[in-house]
Amino acid sequence: MRTAVDNGIRGIAATCGGVLSCATCHVYVDTAQLVQLPAPAVRELETLEFTLAERKPNSRLSCQLTVDKKMEELIVYLPDTQI
Ligand code: FES
């Protein structure tokens, strides 16, 4: 989320600034990369209930995702709408 916002990527609203209260940073993670990410915490799962776009098995809140050096990249797809 921070990388997207800091680089002017449209489609990530992130209105709460990353404190898990808005769900406007919803993304669909490339399914091949899901195994590289830690499972979502309970609070993220709870907040995912409030996404405006369809929630899918690969839905995550981008404010909770960290790209580390082992990953090199993280491919995500943006939902049609956030707000
Ligand atoms: S930025 Fe609000 S839940 Fe992620």
Residues whose N, C-alpha, C, O or C-beta is under 5 A from the ligand:
A	BS01	FES	A14 T15 C16 G17 G18 V19 L20 S21 C22 A23 T24 C25 L61 C63
